[in-house]
Amino acid sequence: MRHWLTGGGSLTNKLKAHSRAFRVQKLHQHPALCLADEAAAIGLHRPSRVVEREVLLRCDNTPVVFGHTVVPTTADASDWPLFSALGERSLGSTLFGDPQVRRGELEFARLRPCHPLARRARAAAGLQGEQILYARRCLYQRHNGLLLVTEVFLPEVLSLAPARANSTLENRT
C-alpha cells in the first residue's frame, strides 16, 4: 500500500497507467457538514457547511479509490473556477494542470471500520467486512480558496499491475 499512499504526482495519472480503462464515477456534489478533523484542516473553528464531492475512481470498472473533497463555502468561483462543473472529470487533472494551485503536505491515516469515510467508502464500493482502510489527504490552495482532498484506498488497488504488463499478458493468451 505504501507505493499508492506515498507516491508523488497525480494519482489519476498513476491509476491510468495501471488500467486499460480509467473513469471517475461521481457519487454526489452538494452542501454538507464537514467532519471535525476536516474543519481544523481547512481553518474552520468547528464543523461547518462545505461543498462536498465524493467519487469512486475505477480501473477497468473496478472501484479502487474513494475520493472525498471538501471546499469551504467561503471559497468563490475565482478560487476554484472548474470545481462546480467537474461532473465525472478528474479533480486531480485539474489541480495538477493549474500553476496557481499550491499543494500542501500529504497526511496519512489508517481508517478504522467505524470512521465515517471508511463506512462511506465501503458502501459506495459495495465492500463487505470491517477491514481497516488506508487513506491520505492533502490541502490545496488557489488564491484565497482552500480545498481538502481525501483519497481512501480500497483493497482492490493492490491487485493493479501496470497496463503494459496487462496488455502483454493478454497478447500471450
N, C-alpha and C positions, 0 to 999 in steps of 0.2 A: 504494500500500500504506500510505502514511503515514496516510491517513484511518482505516483499520482499526486500525492499530497504536496510534495516539496518542489516539484518541477516549476521552473520559471516560465514566463511567457504565457501565451494564450492556451487555456485548457481546451477551448474549441478546436484550435489547430491540432493539438495533441490527439484529441479524440478522432478528428477527421483522418489523421494518419494511421489510426488503428481500426478503421472501418471502411467498408465499401460505400455505405450509405449512412450519413450522419444527419440527424434532424433535431430541431428544437420543438418540443410539444408544450405549448403554453397551456398551463392549467388555469391560471387566473391572473388578473392585474386589477387591483381595486384598493380603495382606502381600507385600512385595518389598524389595529392596535399592535405596536411592535412589542417584542419581548423585552424584559428588563435589561438583559445584558446588551441588547441591540441599542436600547435608548442611551446607555452610557457610552457606547462606541461612537454614536453619531452626535454626541454632545447634548442630549436631552436630559433633564433632571429626573424624569420619571417616564414610564411607558406612555407614549403619546400616539396620536394618529399619524400614519405614514401612508405612502403608496407602496403596496406590497405586490411583488410579481413572483410567481412560482412557476417553474418549468421542469420538465424532465428532459435530459439530454439523452438521446437514443443513438446507439450504434447498431446498425443492421437491425433496427426495430426493437432492440433490447434496451430497456432503461438502465443506464449505468451511473448517472449523476442526477441528483435532485438539486435544482438551483433555487435559491431563495434570496430575493433582493428587496431592500427597503430604502426608500428615499423620503426624507422629512418633507412634510407638506410646505415647509418654508422655502424649499427649492422652487425656482421658477423655470419657465421654458428655456431661458437662455443658459441656465446651468446645465441642463440635460435635454437638449433640443430633440433628440430622437427617442427618448425613453418611452413616451406615451404612445408612439406609433411603431414599436418594435414588432408586435404581432408574434410570429414564430421565427423571427430572425434572432440570431445570437447576440446577446448583450456584449459578450467578450470581444467579438469582432469590432463592435462599435467603440468599446473602451480602448482597445489596443491600437485602433486606427486613428485616434484623435490625439494630436500632440499637446492639446491643452489639458489632458487628463493626467493627474498625478496619482500614482499608485502607492498606497501605504504598505506596511509590513504584513506579511501573511501571519495569521494566527491559526493554531491547530487545536482540535478537540476530539476526544472520544465521547460520542453522544450515547448516553445510557438509553435503554429502550423507552423510558418514561419521558425523555426530553421531547418537548413539543415538535421540534424539527425532525427528530427521528420518527415520531409517530406519523407525521405528515408524509415523510419520505416513504415509509413502508406502505402507507395507504395508497399513495399515488402510484407506486410501482407494483402494487399487488403482492408485496412480500409477506410471507408468513414467518412467525417466530419472533423472538425477542433479542436478536443479536445486537451487539454494540456496533454502531456505525461511526465511521471516521469522517471528519469534516474539516474544512478550512474556510477562513473568511478573510476578506480584505476590504479596507476602506478606500474609496476613490474620491478624489476631489476635482471638480472642474469649476472654475471661477469661485463663487461662494457656496456652491452646492456640494453636499456630501451624498454618497451612495454606498451602501454596505452590501456586499455580495457574499453569501454563504453557499458553499458547494458541499453537499453531503454525498459521499461516495458510496454507491450501492455495491454489494458483494460481486455482482456480475462484471464490474470494471476489471477485476483481477483476471478474468478469462480473455481479455482483449490481447490480441497479438498485432504487431504491425501489419497494415493492409497488404504490403508487398508479400509478406510471408503467407498471408491468406490466399493471395492470388496464385502464388507458386504452388501451393498445396492443391488448389482446385485444378490447376493445369495438369497435375500428375494423376488425377483420378479419372 
